[in-house]
Amino acid sequence: MSTQTPATRALAAAKAAFRVLDYDYVAGQEKIGLHAAAAIGLPPERVLKTLMVEVDGKPACAVIPSDRSLSMKRVAAAFGGKHATMMDPAKAERLTGFHTGGISPFGQKRQSPCAFEETALGAEEIVLNGGKRGMMVALAPAAALAAARARPAPLIAD
């Protein structure tokens, strides 16, 4: 499997140290992040999912542990807005250049403001989508934040 994606190219350009983890992507999974965590043998709190949202009608990227759910109220606050909704998958694909199930916060076609769930950044290494279905990247939280031009924020529901 090729490891060249817009996401891995963006990580390389940012001089972020990362490693690629491949797994067998199964189409139709309801919880893709949990499937990926199980497939690569890591706890779901270390495998993060990338969710595209709209805050007051503007695109944004929220990265949270695969076993958690977004709090739309917290997402809106994190991006300085009043109202947040999930972005339509087709719109997310057009905006990012990635297919759903493979959306990465790195190397998006049109970069949106990005925030990572602050409680997910305590591990030595986190795992995120590498830009295509069945490919993840593992890297240090600080490197992920820098490469995605993101900031930590409370994003998950209690």
Secondary structure, DSSP 8 states (H G I E B T S, - for coil): -----HHHHHHHHTT--EEEEE----TT-S-HHHHHHHHHT--TTTBEEEEEEEETTEEEEEEEETT--B-HHHHHHHTT-S-EEE--HHHHHHHHSS-TTS--SSS-SS---EEEEGGGG-SS-EEEEEEETTEEEEE-HHHHHHHHTEEEE--B--
